[in-house]
């Protein structure tokens, strides 16, 4: 069986896109699909299309999902700074000289500011995660409805088909459109939720660097 062309692989990936979006709870952009097909064809010689391109998409989406589930770098950095300030505060409380008292006052002021900043960013992070998971839940329900539609068609269950085609599926489609629009209007500040050509290039760069080291 001949290996698919890059153009054929792009078409295959577009067909698989939604399945991987639902599985990883991220959005896969079309430039990412094109990059996965073209870059894997150019740089991965030990495997064939479309498998090597699919693996790039899967790995990039998985990596982004792990990043979403982890604490964002700005929050992590703030948390480390707050811990550092608390440790310094404990040490200064044992001192009685004027310089130490002045430093303690400044330290308390900085710590209060950092804790406020952390609390505000944490709320943004939680809101962004909730919006993302809400969109993906709707998308998952839409996919389940389509699967049920296929099954009803195979079983000639016309009543079920009508219910799904004219009721359930349009409802979930409208919910998904509204959810995507709301998410688009509220620009993410902390979470990367889209697999782009950059994420594909990152995965490929790590993979080729590993192969070169071997």
CNS distance restraints for C-alpha pairs under 8 A (distance, minus, plus):
assign (resid   3 and name CA) (resid  48 and name CA) 6.51 0.50 0.50
assign (resid   3 and name CA) (resid  49 and name CA) 6.08 0.50 0.50
assign (resid   3 and name CA) (resid  50 and name CA) 7.80 0.50 0.50
assign (resid   4 and name CA) (resid   8 and name CA) 5.65 0.50 0.50
assign (resid   4 and name CA) (resid   9 and name CA) 6.16 0.50 0.50
assign (resid   4 and name CA) (resid  49 and name CA) 6.00 0.50 0.50
assign (resid   4 and name CA) (resid  50 and name CA) 6.69 0.50 0.50
assign (resid   5 and name CA) (resid   9 and name CA) 6.12 0.50 0.50
assign (resid   5 and name CA) (resid  49 and name CA) 7.46 0.50 0.50
assign (resid   6 and name CA) (resid  10 and name CA) 6.21 0.50 0.50
assign (resid   6 and name CA) (resid  37 and name CA) 5.67 0.50 0.50
assign (resid   6 and name CA) (resid  38 and name CA) 6.17 0.50 0.50
assign (resid   6 and name CA) (resid  41 and name CA) 7.06 0.50 0.50
assign (resid   6 and name CA) (resid  49 and name CA) 7.62 0.50 0.50
assign (resid   7 and name CA) (resid  11 and name CA) 6.48 0.50 0.50
assign (resid   7 and name CA) (resid  37 and name CA) 7.95 0.50 0.50
assign (resid   8 and name CA) (resid  12 and name CA) 6.27 0.50 0.50
assign (resid   9 and name CA) (resid  13 and name CA) 6.08 0.50 0.50
assign (resid   9 and name CA) (resid  37 and name CA) 6.12 0.50 0.50
assign (resid   9 and name CA) (resid  49 and name CA) 6.62 0.50 0.50
assign (resid   9 and name CA) (resid  50 and name CA) 5.32 0.50 0.50
assign (resid   9 and name CA) (resid  53 and name CA) 7.64 0.50 0.50
assign (resid  10 and name CA) (resid  14 and name CA) 6.19 0.50 0.50
assign (resid  10 and name CA) (resid  33 and name CA) 6.27 0.50 0.50
assign (resid  10 and name CA) (resid  34 and name CA) 5.95 0.50 0.50
assign (resid  10 and name CA) (resid  37 and name CA) 6.02 0.50 0.50
assign (resid  11 and name CA) (resid  15 and name CA) 6.42 0.50 0.50
assign (resid  12 and name CA) (resid  16 and name CA) 6.42 0.50 0.50
assign (resid  12 and name CA) (resid  50 and name CA) 7.56 0.50 0.50
assign (resid  13 and name CA) (resid  17 and name CA) 5.82 0.50 0.50
assign (resid  13 and name CA) (resid  33 and name CA) 6.36 0.50 0.50
assign (resid  13 and name CA) (resid  54 and name CA) 6.89 0.50 0.50
assign (resid  14 and name CA) (resid  18 and name CA) 7.94 0.50 0.50
assign (resid  14 and name CA) (resid  30 and name CA) 7.70 0.50 0.50
assign (resid  14 and name CA) (resid  33 and name CA) 7.07 0.50 0.50
assign (resid  16 and name CA) (resid  20 and name CA) 6.64 0.50 0.50
assign (resid  17 and name CA) (resid  21 and name CA) 6.21 0.50 0.50
assign (resid  17 and name CA) (resid  28 and name CA) 6.72 0.50 0.50
assign (resid  18 and name CA) (resid  22 and name CA) 6.17 0.50 0.50
assign (resid  19 and name CA) (resid  23 and name CA) 6.21 0.50 0.50
assign (resid  20 and name CA) (resid  24 and name CA) 6.01 0.50 0.50
assign (resid  20 and name CA) (resid  25 and name CA) 7.97 0.50 0.50
assign (resid  20 and name CA) (resid  58 and name CA) 6.99 0.50 0.50
assign (resid  20 and name CA) (resid  61 and name CA) 7.69 0.50 0.50
assign (resid  21 and name CA) (resid  25 and name CA) 5.38 0.50 0.50
assign (resid  21 and name CA) (resid  26 and name CA) 5.16 0.50 0.50
assign (resid  21 and name CA) (resid  27 and name CA) 5.56 0.50 0.50
assign (resid  21 and name CA) (resid  28 and name CA) 6.42 0.50 0.50
assign (resid  21 and name CA) (resid  61 and name CA) 7.79 0.50 0.50
assign (resid  22 and name CA) (resid  26 and name CA) 7.24 0.50 0.50
assign (resid  22 and name CA) (resid 136 and name CA) 6.31 0.50 0.50
assign (resid  22 and name CA) (resid 139 and name CA) 6.74 0.50 0.50
assign (resid  22 and name CA) (resid 140 and name CA) 5.94 0.50 0.50
assign (resid  24 and name CA) (resid  61 and name CA) 6.16 0.50 0.50
assign (resid  24 and name CA) (resid  62 and name CA) 6.11 0.50 0.50
assign (resid  24 and name CA) (resid  65 and name CA) 6.06 0.50 0.50
assign (resid  25 and name CA) (resid  65 and name CA) 6.90 0.50 0.50
assign (resid  25 and name CA) (resid 132 and name CA) 7.60 0.50 0.50
assign (resid  25 and name CA) (resid 133 and name CA) 7.08 0.50 0.50
assign (resid  25 and name CA) (resid 136 and name CA) 5.68 0.50 0.50
assign (resid  26 and name CA) (resid  61 and name CA) 6.62 0.50 0.50
assign (resid  26 and name CA) (resid  64 and name CA) 7.50 0.50 0.50
assign (resid  26 and name CA) (resid  65 and name CA) 6.75 0.50 0.50
assign (resid  26 and name CA) (resid 132 and name CA) 7.99 0.50 0.50
assign (resid  26 and name CA) (resid 136 and name CA) 7.77 0.50 0.50
assign (resid  26 and name CA) (resid 193 and name CA) 5.39 0.50 0.50
assign (resid  26 and name CA) (resid 194 and name CA) 5.97 0.50 0.50
assign (resid  26 and name CA) (resid 195 and name CA) 7.20 0.50 0.50
assign (resid  27 and name CA) (resid 193 and name CA) 6.15 0.50 0.50
assign (resid  27 and name CA) (resid 194 and name CA) 4.64 0.50 0.50
assign (resid  27 and name CA) (resid 195 and name CA) 6.07 0.50 0.50
assign (resid  28 and name CA) (resid  32 and name CA) 6.63 0.50 0.50
assign (resid  28 and name CA) (resid  33 and name CA) 7.52 0.50 0.50
assign (resid  28 and name CA) (resid  61 and name CA) 7.56 0.50 0.50
assign (resid  28 and name CA) (resid 194 and name CA) 5.73 0.50 0.50
assign (resid  28 and name CA) (resid 195 and name CA) 4.74 0.50 0.50
assign (resid  28 and name CA) (resid 196 and name CA) 6.76 0.50 0.50
assign (resid  29 and name CA) (resid  33 and name CA) 6.70 0.50 0.50
assign (resid  29 and name CA) (resid 194 and name CA) 6.68 0.50 0.50
assign (resid  29 and name CA) (resid 195 and name CA) 5.96 0.50 0.50
assign (resid  29 and name CA) (resid 196 and name CA) 5.62 0.50 0.50
assign (resid  30 and name CA) (resid  34 and name CA) 6.36 0.50 0.50
assign (resid  30 and name CA) (resid 196 and name CA) 7.80 0.50 0.50
assign (resid  31 and name CA) (resid  35 and name CA) 6.01 0.50 0.50
assign (resid  31 and name CA) (resid 196 and name CA) 6.21 0.50 0.50
assign (resid  31 and name CA) (resid 197 and name CA) 5.66 0.50 0.50
assign (resid  32 and name CA) (resid  36 and name CA) 6.03 0.50 0.50
assign (resid  32 and name CA) (resid  57 and name CA) 7.61 0.50 0.50
assign (resid  32 and name CA) (resid 195 and name CA) 6.31 0.50 0.50
assign (resid  32 and name CA) (resid 196 and name CA) 4.54 0.50 0.50
assign (resid  32 and name CA) (resid 197 and name CA) 4.19 0.50 0.50
assign (resid  32 and name CA) (resid 198 and name CA) 7.68 0.50 0.50
assign (resid  32 and name CA) (resid 199 and name CA) 7.72 0.50 0.50
assign (resid  32 and name CA) (resid 200 and name CA) 6.35 0.50 0.50
assign (resid  33 and name CA) (resid  37 and name CA) 6.40 0.50 0.50
assign (resid  33 and name CA) (resid  57 and name CA) 7.24 0.50 0.50
assign (resid  33 and name CA) (resid 197 and name CA) 7.69 0.50 0.50
assign (resid  34 and name CA) (resid  38 and name CA) 6.13 0.50 0.50
assign (resid  34 and name CA) (resid 197 and name CA) 7.96 0.50 0.50
assign (resid  35 and name CA) (resid  39 and name CA) 5.58 0.50 0.50
assign (resid  35 and name CA) (resid  40 and name CA) 7.93 0.50 0.50
assign (resid  35 and name CA) (resid 197 and name CA) 5.59 0.50 0.50
assign (resid  35 and name CA) (resid 200 and name CA) 6.77 0.50 0.50
assign (resid  35 and name CA) (resid 201 and name CA) 7.79 0.50 0.50
assign (resid  36 and name CA) (resid  40 and name CA) 5.80 0.50 0.50
assign (resid  36 and name CA) (resid  53 and name CA) 4.98 0.50 0.50
assign (resid  36 and name CA) (resid  54 and name CA) 7.49 0.50 0.50
assign (resid  36 and name CA) (resid  56 and name CA) 6.01 0.50 0.50
assign (resid  36 and name CA) (resid  57 and name CA) 6.48 0.50 0.50
assign (resid  36 and name CA) (resid 197 and name CA) 7.63 0.50 0.50
assign (resid  36 and name CA) (resid 200 and name CA) 6.21 0.50 0.50
assign (resid  37 and name CA) (resid  41 and name CA) 6.12 0.50 0.50
assign (resid  37 and name CA) (resid  49 and name CA) 7.65 0.50 0.50
assign (resid  37 and name CA) (resid  50 and name CA) 7.49 0.50 0.50
assign (resid  37 and name CA) (resid  53 and name CA) 5.10 0.50 0.50
assign (resid  38 and name CA) (resid  42 and name CA) 6.20 0.50 0.50
assign (resid  39 and name CA) (resid  43 and name CA) 5.89 0.50 0.50
assign (resid  39 and name CA) (resid  44 and name CA) 7.72 0.50 0.50
assign (resid  39 and name CA) (resid 201 and name CA) 7.94 0.50 0.50
assign (resid  40 and name CA) (resid  44 and name CA) 5.00 0.50 0.50
assign (resid  40 and name CA) (resid  49 and name CA) 7.89 0.50 0.50
assign (resid  40 and name CA) (resid  52 and name CA) 6.17 0.50 0.50
assign (resid  40 and name CA) (resid  53 and name CA) 5.63 0.50 0.50
assign (resid  40 and name CA) (resid  56 and name CA) 7.69 0.50 0.50
assign (resid  40 and name CA) (resid 204 and name CA) 7.81 0.50 0.50
assign (resid  41 and name CA) (resid  45 and name CA) 7.36 0.50 0.50
assign (resid  41 and name CA) (resid  48 and name CA) 7.86 0.50 0.50
assign (resid  41 and name CA) (resid  49 and name CA) 7.01 0.50 0.50
assign (resid  41 and name CA) (resid  53 and name CA) 7.77 0.50 0.50
assign (resid  44 and name CA) (resid  52 and name CA) 7.36 0.50 0.50
assign (resid  47 and name CA) (resid  51 and name CA) 7.36 0.50 0.50
assign (resid  47 and name CA) (resid  52 and name CA) 6.06 0.50 0.50
assign (resid  48 and name CA) (resid  52 and name CA) 5.99 0.50 0.50
assign (resid  49 and name CA) (resid  53 and name CA) 6.25 0.50 0.50
assign (resid  50 and name CA) (resid  54 and name CA) 6.12 0.50 0.50
assign (resid  51 and name CA) (resid  55 and name CA) 6.16 0.50 0.50
assign (resid  52 and name CA) (resid  56 and name CA) 6.42 0.50 0.50
assign (resid  53 and name CA) (resid  57 and name CA) 6.46 0.50 0.50
assign (resid  54 and name CA) (resid  58 and name CA) 6.11 0.50 0.50
assign (resid  55 and name CA) (resid  59 and name CA) 5.93 0.50 0.50
assign (resid  56 and name CA) (resid  60 and name CA) 6.03 0.50 0.50
assign (resid  56 and name CA) (resid 200 and name CA) 6.36 0.50 0.50
assign (resid  56 and name CA) (resid 203 and name CA) 6.83 0.50 0.50
assign (resid  56 and name CA) (resid 204 and name CA) 7.17 0.50 0.50
assign (resid  57 and name CA) (resid  61 and name CA) 6.06 0.50 0.50
assign (resid  57 and name CA) (resid 200 and name CA) 6.86 0.50 0.50
assign (resid  58 and name CA) (resid  62 and name CA) 6.01 0.50 0.50
assign (resid  59 and name CA) (resid  63 and name CA) 6.03 0.50 0.50
assign (resid  59 and name CA) (resid 203 and name CA) 7.01 0.50 0.50
assign (resid  60 and name CA) (resid  64 and name CA) 6.21 0.50 0.50
assign (resid  60 and name CA) (resid 195 and name CA) 6.71 0.50 0.50
assign (resid  60 and name CA) (resid 199 and name CA) 5.80 0.50 0.50
assign (resid  60 and name CA) (resid 200 and name CA) 5.85 0.50 0.50
assign (resid  60 and name CA) (resid 203 and name CA) 6.12 0.50 0.50
assign (resid  61 and name CA) (resid  65 and name CA) 6.13 0.50 0.50
assign (resid  61 and name CA) (resid 195 and name CA) 6.21 0.50 0.50
assign (resid  62 and name CA) (resid  66 and name CA) 6.31 0.50 0.50
assign (resid  63 and name CA) (resid  67 and name CA) 6.34 0.50 0.50
assign (resid  64 and name CA) (resid  68 and name CA) 6.27 0.50 0.50
assign (resid  64 and name CA) (resid 192 and name CA) 7.22 0.50 0.50
assign (resid  64 and name CA) (resid 193 and name CA) 7.08 0.50 0.50
assign (resid  64 and name CA) (resid 194 and name CA) 7.94 0.50 0.50
assign (resid  64 and name CA) (resid 195 and name CA) 7.28 0.50 0.50
assign (resid  65 and name CA) (resid  69 and name CA) 6.33 0.50 0.50
assign (resid  65 and name CA) (resid 193 and name CA) 7.93 0.50 0.50
assign (resid  66 and name CA) (resid  70 and name CA) 6.21 0.50 0.50
assign (resid  67 and name CA) (resid  71 and name CA) 7.66 0.50 0.50
assign (resid  67 and name CA) (resid  72 and name CA) 7.51 0.50 0.50
assign (resid  68 and name CA) (resid  72 and name CA) 7.61 0.50 0.50
assign (resid  68 and name CA) (resid 129 and name CA) 7.69 0.50 0.50
assign (resid  68 and name CA) (resid 191 and name CA) 6.20 0.50 0.50
assign (resid  68 and name CA) (resid 192 and name CA) 7.14 0.50 0.50
assign (resid  68 and name CA) (resid 193 and name CA) 7.49 0.50 0.50
assign (resid  71 and name CA) (resid  75 and name CA) 6.56 0.50 0.50
assign (resid  71 and name CA) (resid  76 and name CA) 6.29 0.50 0.50
assign (resid  72 and name CA) (resid  76 and name CA) 6.21 0.50 0.50
assign (resid  72 and name CA) (resid 125 and name CA) 7.98 0.50 0.50
assign (resid  72 and name CA) (resid 190 and name CA) 6.49 0.50 0.50
assign (resid  72 and name CA) (resid 191 and name CA) 7.32 0.50 0.50
assign (resid  73 and name CA) (resid  77 and name CA) 5.95 0.50 0.50
assign (resid  74 and name CA) (resid  78 and name CA) 6.22 0.50 0.50
assign (resid  74 and name CA) (resid 190 and name CA) 7.97 0.50 0.50
assign (resid  75 and name CA) (resid  79 and name CA) 6.11 0.50 0.50
assign (resid  75 and name CA) (resid 118 and name CA) 6.32 0.50 0.50
assign (resid  75 and name CA) (resid 121 and name CA) 6.90 0.50 0.50
assign (resid  75 and name CA) (resid 122 and name CA) 7.12 0.50 0.50
assign (resid  76 and name CA) (resid  80 and name CA) 6.29 0.50 0.50
assign (resid  77 and name CA) (resid  81 and name CA) 6.32 0.50 0.50
assign (resid  78 and name CA) (resid  82 and name CA) 6.18 0.50 0.50
assign (resid  78 and name CA) (resid 114 and name CA) 6.76 0.50 0.50
assign (resid  78 and name CA) (resid 118 and name CA) 6.36 0.50 0.50
assign (resid  79 and name CA) (resid  83 and name CA) 6.29 0.50 0.50
assign (resid  79 and name CA) (resid 118 and name CA) 7.34 0.50 0.50
assign (resid  80 and name CA) (resid  84 and name CA) 6.20 0.50 0.50
assign (resid  81 and name CA) (resid  85 and name CA) 6.20 0.50 0.50
assign (resid  81 and name CA) (resid 114 and name CA) 7.99 0.50 0.50
assign (resid  82 and name CA) (resid  86 and name CA) 6.20 0.50 0.50
assign (resid  82 and name CA) (resid 111 and name CA) 6.22 0.50 0.50
assign (resid  82 and name CA) (resid 114 and name CA) 6.68 0.50 0.50
assign (resid  82 and name CA) (resid 115 and name CA) 7.12 0.50 0.50
assign (resid  83 and name CA) (resid  87 and name CA) 6.29 0.50 0.50
assign (resid  84 and name CA) (resid  88 and name CA) 6.30 0.50 0.50
assign (resid  85 and name CA) (resid  89 and name CA) 6.02 0.50 0.50
assign (resid  85 and name CA) (resid 107 and name CA) 6.82 0.50 0.50
assign (resid  85 and name CA) (resid 111 and name CA) 6.48 0.50 0.50
assign (resid  86 and name CA) (resid  90 and name CA) 6.28 0.50 0.50
assign (resid  86 and name CA) (resid 111 and name CA) 7.78 0.50 0.50
assign (resid  87 and name CA) (resid  91 and name CA) 6.53 0.50 0.50
assign (resid  88 and name CA) (resid  92 and name CA) 6.23 0.50 0.50
assign (resid  89 and name CA) (resid  93 and name CA) 6.15 0.50 0.50
assign (resid  89 and name CA) (resid 104 and name CA) 6.41 0.50 0.50
assign (resid  89 and name CA) (resid 107 and name CA) 7.03 0.50 0.50
assign (resid  89 and name CA) (resid 108 and name CA) 7.80 0.50 0.50
assign (resid  90 and name CA) (resid  94 and name CA) 7.21 0.50 0.50
assign (resid  91 and name CA) (resid  95 and name CA) 7.48 0.50 0.50
assign (resid  92 and name CA) (resid 100 and name CA) 6.06 0.50 0.50
assign (resid  92 and name CA) (resid 101 and name CA) 7.57 0.50 0.50
assign (resid  92 and name CA) (resid 103 and name CA) 7.97 0.50 0.50
assign (resid  92 and name CA) (resid 104 and name CA) 6.40 0.50 0.50
assign (resid  93 and name CA) (resid 104 and name CA) 7.52 0.50 0.50
assign (resid  95 and name CA) (resid 100 and name CA) 6.19 0.50 0.50
assign (resid  95 and name CA) (resid 101 and name CA) 7.67 0.50 0.50
assign (resid  96 and name CA) (resid 100 and name CA) 6.69 0.50 0.50
assign (resid  96 and name CA) (resid 101 and name CA) 6.85 0.50 0.50
assign (resid  97 and name CA) (resid 101 and name CA) 6.47 0.50 0.50
assign (resid  98 and name CA) (resid 102 and name CA) 6.20 0.50 0.50
assign (resid  99 and name CA) (resid 103 and name CA) 6.14 0.50 0.50
assign (resid 100 and name CA) (resid 104 and name CA) 6.01 0.50 0.50
assign (resid 101 and name CA) (resid 105 and name CA) 6.29 0.50 0.50
assign (resid 102 and name CA) (resid 106 and name CA) 6.42 0.50 0.50
assign (resid 103 and name CA) (resid 107 and name CA) 5.99 0.50 0.50
assign (resid 104 and name CA) (resid 108 and name CA) 6.11 0.50 0.50
assign (resid 105 and name CA) (resid 109 and name CA) 6.36 0.50 0.50
assign (resid 106 and name CA) (resid 110 and name CA) 6.26 0.50 0.50
assign (resid 107 and name CA) (resid 111 and name CA) 6.02 0.50 0.50
assign (resid 108 and name CA) (resid 112 and name CA) 6.13 0.50 0.50
assign (resid 109 and name CA) (resid 113 and name CA) 6.37 0.50 0.50
assign (resid 110 and name CA) (resid 114 and name CA) 6.13 0.50 0.50
assign (resid 111 and name CA) (resid 115 and name CA) 6.06 0.50 0.50
assign (resid 112 and name CA) (resid 116 and name CA) 6.24 0.50 0.50
assign (resid 113 and name CA) (resid 117 and name CA) 6.19 0.50 0.50
assign (resid 114 and name CA) (resid 118 and name CA) 6.01 0.50 0.50
assign (resid 115 and name CA) (resid 119 and name CA) 6.12 0.50 0.50
assign (resid 116 and name CA) (resid 120 and name CA) 6.26 0.50 0.50
assign (resid 117 and name CA) (resid 121 and name CA) 6.19 0.50 0.50
assign (resid 118 and name CA) (resid 122 and name CA) 5.98 0.50 0.50
assign (resid 119 and name CA) (resid 123 and name CA) 6.34 0.50 0.50
assign (resid 120 and name CA) (resid 124 and name CA) 6.49 0.50 0.50
assign (resid 121 and name CA) (resid 125 and name CA) 6.13 0.50 0.50
assign (resid 122 and name CA) (resid 126 and name CA) 6.18 0.50 0.50
assign (resid 123 and name CA) (resid 127 and name CA) 6.13 0.50 0.50
assign (resid 124 and name CA) (resid 128 and name CA) 6.12 0.50 0.50
assign (resid 124 and name CA) (resid 189 and name CA) 7.65 0.50 0.50
assign (resid 124 and name CA) (resid 190 and name CA) 7.65 0.50 0.50
assign (resid 125 and name CA) (resid 129 and name CA) 6.20 0.50 0.50
assign (resid 125 and name CA) (resid 189 and name CA) 7.99 0.50 0.50
assign (resid 125 and name CA) (resid 190 and name CA) 6.20 0.50 0.50
assign (resid 125 and name CA) (resid 191 and name CA) 7.28 0.50 0.50
assign (resid 126 and name CA) (resid 130 and name CA) 6.12 0.50 0.50
assign (resid 127 and name CA) (resid 131 and name CA) 6.20 0.50 0.50
assign (resid 128 and name CA) (resid 132 and name CA) 6.17 0.50 0.50
assign (resid 128 and name CA) (resid 188 and name CA) 6.57 0.50 0.50
assign (resid 128 and name CA) (resid 190 and name CA) 7.81 0.50 0.50
assign (resid 128 and name CA) (resid 191 and name CA) 7.06 0.50 0.50
assign (resid 129 and name CA) (resid 133 and name CA) 6.08 0.50 0.50
assign (resid 129 and name CA) (resid 191 and name CA) 7.81 0.50 0.50
assign (resid 130 and name CA) (resid 134 and name CA) 5.97 0.50 0.50
assign (resid 131 and name CA) (resid 135 and name CA) 6.32 0.50 0.50
assign (resid 131 and name CA) (resid 179 and name CA) 7.95 0.50 0.50
assign (resid 131 and name CA) (resid 183 and name CA) 6.70 0.50 0.50
assign (resid 132 and name CA) (resid 136 and name CA) 6.31 0.50 0.50
assign (resid 132 and name CA) (resid 183 and name CA) 7.70 0.50 0.50
assign (resid 132 and name CA) (resid 193 and name CA) 7.85 0.50 0.50
assign (resid 133 and name CA) (resid 137 and name CA) 5.98 0.50 0.50
assign (resid 134 and name CA) (resid 138 and name CA) 6.42 0.50 0.50
assign (resid 134 and name CA) (resid 179 and name CA) 7.66 0.50 0.50
assign (resid 135 and name CA) (resid 139 and name CA) 6.29 0.50 0.50
assign (resid 135 and name CA) (resid 176 and name CA) 6.43 0.50 0.50
assign (resid 135 and name CA) (resid 179 and name CA) 5.71 0.50 0.50
assign (resid 135 and name CA) (resid 180 and name CA) 6.73 0.50 0.50
assign (resid 136 and name CA) (resid 140 and name CA) 6.05 0.50 0.50
assign (resid 137 and name CA) (resid 141 and name CA) 6.26 0.50 0.50
assign (resid 138 and name CA) (resid 142 and name CA) 6.20 0.50 0.50
assign (resid 138 and name CA) (resid 172 and name CA) 6.48 0.50 0.50
assign (resid 138 and name CA) (resid 175 and name CA) 7.02 0.50 0.50
assign (resid 138 and name CA) (resid 176 and name CA) 5.91 0.50 0.50
assign (resid 139 and name CA) (resid 143 and name CA) 6.27 0.50 0.50
assign (resid 139 and name CA) (resid 172 and name CA) 7.73 0.50 0.50
assign (resid 139 and name CA) (resid 176 and name CA) 6.49 0.50 0.50
assign (resid 140 and name CA) (resid 144 and name CA) 6.25 0.50 0.50
assign (resid 141 and name CA) (resid 145 and name CA) 6.20 0.50 0.50
assign (resid 141 and name CA) (resid 172 and name CA) 7.20 0.50 0.50
assign (resid 142 and name CA) (resid 146 and name CA) 6.35 0.50 0.50
assign (resid 142 and name CA) (resid 169 and name CA) 6.29 0.50 0.50
assign (resid 142 and name CA) (resid 172 and name CA) 5.62 0.50 0.50
assign (resid 142 and name CA) (resid 173 and name CA) 6.89 0.50 0.50
assign (resid 143 and name CA) (resid 147 and name CA) 6.29 0.50 0.50
assign (resid 144 and name CA) (resid 148 and name CA) 6.18 0.50 0.50
assign (resid 145 and name CA) (resid 149 and name CA) 6.10 0.50 0.50
assign (resid 145 and name CA) (resid 164 and name CA) 6.77 0.50 0.50
assign (resid 145 and name CA) (resid 168 and name CA) 7.08 0.50 0.50
assign (resid 145 and name CA) (resid 169 and name CA) 6.22 0.50 0.50
assign (resid 146 and name CA) (resid 150 and name CA) 6.35 0.50 0.50
assign (resid 146 and name CA) (resid 169 and name CA) 7.29 0.50 0.50
assign (resid 147 and name CA) (resid 151 and name CA) 6.35 0.50 0.50
assign (resid 148 and name CA) (resid 152 and name CA) 6.10 0.50 0.50
assign (resid 148 and name CA) (resid 164 and name CA) 7.94 0.50 0.50
assign (resid 149 and name CA) (resid 153 and name CA) 6.15 0.50 0.50
assign (resid 149 and name CA) (resid 160 and name CA) 7.65 0.50 0.50
assign (resid 149 and name CA) (resid 161 and name CA) 5.80 0.50 0.50
assign (resid 149 and name CA) (resid 164 and name CA) 6.34 0.50 0.50
assign (resid 149 and name CA) (resid 165 and name CA) 7.40 0.50 0.50
assign (resid 150 and name CA) (resid 154 and name CA) 6.32 0.50 0.50
assign (resid 151 and name CA) (resid 155 and name CA) 6.26 0.50 0.50
assign (resid 152 and name CA) (resid 156 and name CA) 5.92 0.50 0.50
assign (resid 152 and name CA) (resid 157 and name CA) 4.96 0.50 0.50
assign (resid 152 and name CA) (resid 158 and name CA) 7.16 0.50 0.50
assign (resid 152 and name CA) (resid 160 and name CA) 6.23 0.50 0.50
assign (resid 152 and name CA) (resid 161 and name CA) 5.79 0.50 0.50
assign (resid 153 and name CA) (resid 157 and name CA) 6.26 0.50 0.50
assign (resid 153 and name CA) (resid 158 and name CA) 7.29 0.50 0.50
assign (resid 153 and name CA) (resid 161 and name CA) 6.60 0.50 0.50
assign (resid 157 and name CA) (resid 161 and name CA) 6.22 0.50 0.50
assign (resid 158 and name CA) (resid 162 and name CA) 6.06 0.50 0.50
assign (resid 159 and name CA) (resid 163 and name CA) 6.27 0.50 0.50
assign (resid 160 and name CA) (resid 164 and name CA) 6.17 0.50 0.50
assign (resid 161 and name CA) (resid 165 and name CA) 5.83 0.50 0.50
assign (resid 162 and name CA) (resid 166 and name CA) 5.78 0.50 0.50
assign (resid 162 and name CA) (resid 167 and name CA) 7.57 0.50 0.50
assign (resid 163 and name CA) (resid 167 and name CA) 5.27 0.50 0.50
assign (resid 163 and name CA) (resid 168 and name CA) 6.51 0.50 0.50
assign (resid 164 and name CA) (resid 168 and name CA) 4.71 0.50 0.50
assign (resid 164 and name CA) (resid 169 and name CA) 5.57 0.50 0.50
assign (resid 165 and name CA) (resid 169 and name CA) 5.71 0.50 0.50
assign (resid 165 and name CA) (resid 170 and name CA) 7.09 0.50 0.50
assign (resid 166 and name CA) (resid 170 and name CA) 6.35 0.50 0.50
assign (resid 167 and name CA) (resid 171 and name CA) 6.22 0.50 0.50
assign (resid 168 and name CA) (resid 172 and name CA) 6.34 0.50 0.50
assign (resid 169 and name CA) (resid 173 and name CA) 6.07 0.50 0.50
assign (resid 170 and name CA) (resid 174 and name CA) 6.13 0.50 0.50
assign (resid 171 and name CA) (resid 175 and name CA) 6.25 0.50 0.50
assign (resid 172 and name CA) (resid 176 and name CA) 6.03 0.50 0.50
assign (resid 173 and name CA) (resid 177 and name CA) 6.26 0.50 0.50
assign (resid 174 and name CA) (resid 178 and name CA) 6.25 0.50 0.50
assign (resid 175 and name CA) (resid 179 and name CA) 6.07 0.50 0.50
assign (resid 176 and name CA) (resid 180 and name CA) 6.08 0.50 0.50
assign (resid 177 and name CA) (resid 181 and name CA) 6.13 0.50 0.50
assign (resid 178 and name CA) (resid 182 and name CA) 6.14 0.50 0.50
assign (resid 179 and name CA) (resid 183 and name CA) 6.15 0.50 0.50
assign (resid 180 and name CA) (resid 184 and name CA) 6.03 0.50 0.50
assign (resid 181 and name CA) (resid 185 and name CA) 6.22 0.50 0.50
assign (resid 182 and name CA) (resid 186 and name CA) 6.33 0.50 0.50
assign (resid 183 and name CA) (resid 187 and name CA) 6.97 0.50 0.50
assign (resid 188 and name CA) (resid 192 and name CA) 7.43 0.50 0.50
assign (resid 195 and name CA) (resid 199 and name CA) 5.86 0.50 0.50
assign (resid 195 and name CA) (resid 200 and name CA) 7.44 0.50 0.50
assign (resid 196 and name CA) (resid 200 and name CA) 6.66 0.50 0.50
assign (resid 197 and name CA) (resid 201 and name CA) 6.15 0.50 0.50
assign (resid 198 and name CA) (resid 202 and name CA) 6.19 0.50 0.50
assign (resid 199 and name CA) (resid 203 and name CA) 6.33 0.50 0.50
assign (resid 200 and name CA) (resid 204 and name CA) 6.23 0.50 0.50
assign (resid 201 and name CA) (resid 205 and name CA) 5.91 0.50 0.50
assign (resid 202 and name CA) (resid 206 and name CA) 6.29 0.50 0.50
assign (resid 203 and name CA) (resid 207 and name CA) 6.20 0.50 0.50
assign (resid 204 and name CA) (resid 208 and name CA) 6.04 0.50 0.50
assign (resid 205 and name CA) (resid 209 and name CA) 6.00 0.50 0.50
assign (resid 206 and name CA) (resid 210 and name CA) 6.15 0.50 0.50
assign (resid 207 and name CA) (resid 211 and name CA) 6.33 0.50 0.50
assign (resid 208 and name CA) (resid 212 and name CA) 6.12 0.50 0.50
assign (resid 209 and name CA) (resid 213 and name CA) 6.21 0.50 0.50
assign (resid 210 and name CA) (resid 214 and name CA) 6.34 0.50 0.50
